Amino acid sequence: MKAVIAIATTLMLAGCASNGLTSRPPSCAKPGSEQELALNLADNMADEGRLYASLANLEGLPDDLVQVRLRKARVLRMMGRSGDAQPLYESLLGTCLTAEGEHGLGQLAAAKNDNASAATHLERAVKMAPTDDRMRNDLGVVYLNQRRIPEARFEFMTAMELKQANTLAALNMVTLLIYQDNWKSAADLVTRADLSPKQVAEAQTRAEKLKASAKKVVATEGNRKTEVADASSSANK
């Protein structure tokens, strides 16, 4: 059964693939029709992996539009330019796209393995946009990295039910199940979600990395306790 589920590297954050905007209380100027077309074009280019072309199109639009800043932040983040993306995401806080700003900041923190900050930002985002499947998925990824298994399961299940075509959440759920050595449920989910071997290739590797990391933490904590005990013994001599 294990051979059926192939392997690869990391859990994926949903924001890398989608730029769906969630409606918010009206406090942002609406782009004009030509600007909307330019935004859609930039979205399509980014989704096709043409990040530089996408950014070039966005640079022709006014930065006072939050929709432009959100897309610029997204493209810069995907380029690996987190230092340039962060102030753009921060500029969305307090606007109609506050949830998207928190989401982006959470993604940046997660990329730096700062899971505590990532969880804080993503929890805020989910509180403001509870039906956004991308945000729920990304919060689940951070919870899984923190070994908060029940919370991660809840977020992945929520994301999958909010959008049944969300194969990313299903893939992350498969990783969680493998981490728990629940191979039967993992295989059932692979079938239900119609995941290909290539799609689930990263799941087992990620699960094994999580297991190895957990063992390392336990070993480190055990060594620390021994060191404390040894120091106490020496002090009593």
C-alpha positions in Angstrom: 0.0 0.0 0.0 2.8 2.4 0.9 4.3 2.0 -2.6 1.0 3.3 -4.1 1.5 6.6 -2.4 4.5 8.2 -3.9 6.6 11.0 -2.3 8.0 14.5 -2.7 9.0 17.5 -0.6 6.8 20.1 1.1 3.2 20.8 1.9 1.8 23.4 -0.4 0.1 26.7 0.6 -3.0 27.4 -1.3 -2.2 31.0 -2.0 0.5 30.0 -4.4 -2.0 28.8 -6.8 -5.1 31.0 -6.4 -5.8 34.7 -6.0 -9.6 34.5 -5.3 -10.7 37.6 -3.5 -13.3 37.4 -0.8 -16.0 40.2 -0.5 -15.4 42.5 2.4 -17.2 45.6 3.9 -17.2 48.3 1.3 -14.3 50.6 2.0 -12.1 50.1 -1.1 -12.4 52.0 -4.4 -13.6 49.7 -7.2 -11.2 49.5 -10.2 -12.4 50.9 -13.5 -13.3 48.5 -16.3 -10.0 48.9 -18.0 -8.2 48.4 -14.7 -10.2 45.3 -14.0 -9.2 43.9 -17.4 -5.5 44.6 -16.6 -5.9 43.0 -13.1 -7.4 39.9 -14.7 -4.6 39.7 -17.3 -2.0 40.0 -14.5 -3.8 37.2 -12.6 -3.8 34.9 -15.7 -0.1 35.6 -16.3 0.8 34.8 -12.7 -1.2 31.6 -12.8 0.7 30.6 -15.9 4.0 31.2 -14.1 4.8 34.4 -16.0 5.5 36.3 -12.9 7.7 39.0 -14.5 5.1 39.8 -17.1 2.4 39.9 -14.5 4.4 42.3 -12.4 5.1 44.5 -15.4 1.3 44.8 -16.1 0.6 45.6 -12.5 3.3 48.4 -12.5 1.1 50.2 -15.0 -1.7 50.5 -12.5 -2.1 52.9 -9.5 -0.8 51.7 -6.2 -3.7 53.5 -4.3 -5.9 50.6 -5.4 -5.7 47.8 -2.8 -6.4 45.2 -5.5 -3.2 46.2 -7.2 -1.2 46.1 -4.0 -2.6 42.6 -3.2 -1.6 41.2 -6.6 1.8 42.8 -6.5 2.4 41.3 -3.0 1.4 37.9 -4.3 3.7 38.0 -7.3 6.6 39.3 -5.3 6.1 36.6 -2.7 6.1 33.9 -5.5 9.3 35.4 -6.8 10.9 35.0 -3.4 11.0 38.7 -2.8 9.4 38.5 0.7 11.1 41.8 1.8 9.2 43.6 -0.9 6.0 41.7 -0.5 5.7 42.2 3.3 5.0 46.0 3.3 2.4 45.6 0.6 0.6 43.0 2.6 0.9 45.2 5.7 -0.6 48.1 3.7 -3.8 46.0 3.3 -4.5 45.8 7.0 -7.4 48.0 8.0 -8.8 48.0 4.4 -11.5 45.9 2.8 -8.7 43.3 2.1 -7.5 42.9 5.7 -8.0 39.2 5.7 -6.0 38.8 2.5 -3.2 40.9 4.1 -3.2 38.7 7.2 -3.2 35.7 4.9 -0.2 36.9 3.0 1.7 37.8 6.1 1.0 34.3 7.4 2.4 32.8 4.2 5.5 34.8 4.5 6.0 33.8 8.1 5.4 30.1 7.2 8.0 30.3 4.4 10.5 31.4 7.1 9.5 28.5 9.4 8.1 31.0 11.9 5.0 28.9 12.6 4.0 30.8 15.7 3.7 34.1 13.7 2.2 32.3 10.8 -0.5 30.8 13.0 -1.3 34.2 14.5 -1.8 35.9 11.1 -3.7 33.0 9.6 -6.0 32.6 12.6 -6.9 36.3 12.2 -7.5 35.8 8.4 -9.7 32.8 9.0 -11.7 34.6 11.7 -12.4 37.4 9.1 -13.0 35.1 6.2 -14.1 31.7 7.6 -15.4 30.4 4.3 -12.1 30.9 2.4 -10.8 27.4 1.7 -7.3 28.7 0.8 -6.9 30.3 4.2 -8.3 27.3 6.0 -5.8 25.0 4.1 -2.8 27.2 4.9 -3.8 27.4 8.6 -4.0 23.6 8.6 -0.5 23.4 7.1 0.9 25.5 9.9 -0.9 23.5 12.6 0.5 20.3 11.1 4.0 21.8 11.2 3.4 22.5 14.9 2.1 18.9 15.4 -1.3 20.2 16.4 -2.9 17.3 14.6 -6.6 17.7 15.7 -6.6 21.4 14.7 -4.8 20.6 11.4 -7.4 17.9 10.6 -10.2 20.3 11.3 -8.8 22.9 8.9 -8.1 20.5 6.1 -11.6 18.9 6.4 -13.2 22.4 6.4 -11.2 23.4 3.3 -12.1 20.2 1.5 -15.8 20.6 2.2 -15.9 24.3 1.4 -14.4 23.5 -2.0 -14.6 19.9 -3.1 -12.2 20.5 -6.0 -9.5 21.6 -3.5 -7.0 18.9 -4.2 -4.4 20.8 -2.3 -6.2 20.4 1.0 -6.8 16.7 0.2 -3.1 16.3 -0.5 -2.3 17.9 2.8 -4.8 15.7 4.6 -3.1 12.6 3.0 0.2 13.8 4.5 -1.5 14.1 7.9 -2.9 10.6 7.6 0.4 9.1 6.6 2.0 10.9 9.5 -0.4 9.1 11.7 0.4 5.8 9.9 -3.3 5.6 8.9 -2.5 4.2 5.5 -6.0 2.8 4.8 -7.7 6.2 5.2 -4.9 7.9 3.2 -5.4 5.5 0.3 -9.2 6.0 0.5 -8.8 9.7 0.3 -6.4 9.4 -2.6 -9.1 7.5 -4.5 -11.9 9.9 -3.5 -10.0 13.0 -4.4 -8.7 11.4 -7.6 -5.1 12.3 -6.7 -2.5 11.1 -9.2 0.8 9.5 -8.0 2.5 12.7 -9.0 0.1 14.9 -7.0 0.6 12.8 -3.8 4.3 12.3 -4.4 5.3 14.8 -1.8 2.9 13.6 0.9 4.9 10.7 2.2 8.2 12.5 2.2 6.7 15.4 4.1 5.1 13.0 6.6 8.4 11.3 7.1 10.2 14.6 7.6 7.6 15.6 10.2 8.2 12.3 12.0 11.9 12.7 11.9 11.7 16.2 13.1 9.4 15.2 16.0 11.8 12.4 17.0 14.7 15.0 17.0 12.7 17.3 19.2 12.0 14.5 21.7 15.6 13.4 21.7 16.8 17.0 22.2 14.4 17.5 25.1 15.6 14.2 26.6 19.2 15.3 26.4 18.4 18.6 28.0 16.8 16.9 30.9 19.8 14.7 31.4 22.1 17.7 31.3 20.0 19.5 33.9 20.1 16.4 36.1 23.9 16.1 35.7 24.4 19.7 36.6 22.3 19.4 39.7 24.2 16.3 40.7 27.5 18.2 40.3 26.3 21.1 42.3 25.4 18.8 45.2 28.9 17.3 45.4 
